[in-house]
Amino acid sequence: MKCSRWSRRRFLGKCAALSAVPALGWTPPLHSDETDDTAAWLDSLEDPVRKRFPGKPDLDTILGLFPRTTGEPAFDPDEIASKAKALHTTPEINTGHPFLDRSVRTGLAHIDATFDGDRPKYGVGVYERPEHDGFPPTIIATIDALSAWGLDERAATLFR
């Protein structure tokens, strides 16, 4: 994947050029070094994993495509499993697949492990500093997940 980072000066220069030429009936390309490859763009819209199996996707087939995670877990697996088992959700977690059910429970159990009280810990290194704790997408996604599974009291606490 190609990544091009523009400086503010280059961006403003292109904006100035774009605003000056509409009267001429021609607009310069924003990325003059890129070609207009519609076929490649259309191809990029399809998930490459879907091309690896025929027919309707199912979780067992998808799980067989990739190796399971290995290595040291970030959190104590027994503690997370205990919290996952203790969850009382509404609706009850029953997706029709045991692995997916366990994944939902485990994900919900990780919420409190990744929060310091009501503040999400966004990351490590420079992102471990307190000014990153309230990263809005983390709060929004967490409240959405908690609300979807009926854990409204915790969701309301974070929403305040």
C-alpha positions as a printed Julia matrix, in Angstrom:
160×3 Matrix{Float64}:
   0.0     0.0     0.0
   1.35    3.37   -0.97
   1.46    6.05    1.7
   2.23    9.6     0.77
   2.55   12.24    3.45
   2.29   15.83    2.38
   3.66   18.79    4.17
   1.23   21.56    5.03
   2.96   23.81    2.48
   2.52   21.28   -0.36
  -1.13   20.74    0.57
  -1.87   24.48    0.64
  -0.05   24.89   -2.67
  -2.29   22.29   -4.28
  -5.37   23.94   -2.75
  -4.32   27.29   -4.16
  -3.78   25.74   -7.59
  -7.16   24.03   -7.46
  -8.96   27.21   -6.51
  -7.33   29.21   -9.3
  -8.08   27.01  -12.31
 -11.78   26.05  -12.37
 -12.44   28.89  -14.8
 -10.08   27.17  -17.24
 -12.19   24.01  -17.22
  -9.31   21.82  -16.04
  -8.37   20.61  -12.58
  -4.85   19.35  -11.87
  -4.58   15.95  -10.17
  -3.9    16.04   -6.45
  -1.38   13.21   -6.75
   0.35   13.75  -10.06
   2.51   10.67   -9.48
  -0.5     8.34   -9.19
  -2.34    6.87  -12.13
  -6.09    6.52  -12.36
  -6.33    2.75  -12.04
 -10.02    2.06  -11.55
  -9.62   -1.72  -11.84
  -7.05   -1.81   -9.03
  -9.27    0.38   -6.87
 -12.3    -1.84   -7.46
 -10.22   -4.93   -6.68
  -9.1    -3.38   -3.39
 -12.73   -3.15   -2.26
 -13.02   -6.94   -1.96
 -11.7    -8.62    1.17
  -8.78  -10.85    0.09
  -9.73  -13.43    2.73
 -13.09  -13.99    1.04
 -11.23  -15.07   -2.09
  -9.6   -17.9    -0.1
 -12.77  -19.93    0.43
 -15.77  -20.71   -1.75
 -19.41  -20.17   -0.88
 -20.96  -18.58    2.15
 -18.39  -17.76    4.86
 -18.6   -19.57    8.16
 -16.53  -19.09   11.3
 -14.99  -22.58   11.29
 -13.65  -22.08    7.76
 -12.26  -18.65    8.61
 -10.63  -19.94   11.82
  -8.89  -22.63    9.75
  -7.24  -20.0     7.54
  -5.1   -18.45   10.26
  -2.92  -19.78   13.08
  -4.09  -19.22   16.64
  -2.44  -16.52   18.71
   0.66  -17.57   20.61
   2.89  -15.86   23.14
   2.44  -14.35   26.55
  -1.0   -12.87   27.2
  -1.15   -9.23   28.29
  -3.51  -10.06   31.15
  -3.89  -13.01   33.52
  -5.98  -15.54   31.51
  -7.54  -17.05   34.67
  -8.66  -13.64   35.92
 -10.13  -12.72   32.52
 -11.87  -16.13   32.23
 -13.34  -15.66   35.72
 -14.67  -12.2    34.86
 -16.03  -13.47   31.54
 -17.88  -16.31   33.26
 -19.39  -13.93   35.83
 -20.9   -11.62   33.19
 -24.7   -11.44   33.11
 -25.69   -9.98   29.75
 -29.05   -9.11   28.24
 -29.52  -10.64   25.76
 -27.64  -13.75   26.78
 -24.56  -14.26   24.62
 -25.59  -16.99   22.21
 -24.29  -16.37   18.7
 -24.63  -19.99   17.66
 -20.9   -20.63   17.76
 -19.03  -21.41   21.02
 -15.81  -19.74   19.89
 -17.63  -16.51   19.0
 -19.57  -16.62   22.28
 -16.3   -16.96   24.21
 -14.76  -14.14   22.15
 -17.61  -11.77   23.02
 -17.4   -12.66   26.72
 -13.62  -12.33   26.73
 -13.78   -8.96   24.96
 -16.28   -7.62   27.48
 -14.17   -8.94   30.36
 -11.11   -7.13   29.01
 -12.85   -3.75   29.31
 -12.18   -3.4    33.03
  -8.68   -4.8    32.62
  -7.83   -2.05   30.14
  -9.37    0.76   32.19
  -7.98    2.54   35.22
 -11.27    3.13   37.03
 -13.41    4.92   34.46
 -10.47    6.03   32.32
  -9.36    3.86   29.4
  -5.65    3.26   29.16
  -5.13    3.94   25.47
  -1.74    2.37   24.96
   1.89    2.05   25.96
   4.95    4.23   25.58
   4.02    7.82   24.76
   0.32    6.86   24.67
   0.51    5.64   28.27
   0.56    9.25   29.51
  -2.63   10.49   31.22
  -3.54   12.97   28.48
  -4.34   10.02   26.2
  -6.63    8.27   28.7
  -9.87    9.76   27.42
  -9.36    8.83   23.75
 -12.94    9.33   22.45
 -13.11    6.31   20.08
 -12.18    4.04   22.99
 -14.95    5.45   25.19
 -17.52    5.37   22.36
 -16.73    1.78   21.33
 -16.74    0.62   24.96
 -20.1     2.22   25.75
 -21.5     0.79   22.52
 -20.33   -2.75   23.38
 -21.54   -2.56   26.98
 -24.93   -1.2    25.91
 -25.35   -3.82   23.19
 -25.02   -6.6    25.76
 -27.21   -4.98   28.43
 -24.37   -3.92   30.72
 -26.06   -0.55   31.0
 -24.94    0.4    34.51
 -21.25    0.26   33.55
 -21.99    1.99   30.22
 -23.81    4.83   32.02
 -20.9     5.23   34.43
 -18.5     5.72   31.51
 -20.92    7.99   29.62
 -21.17   10.6    32.38
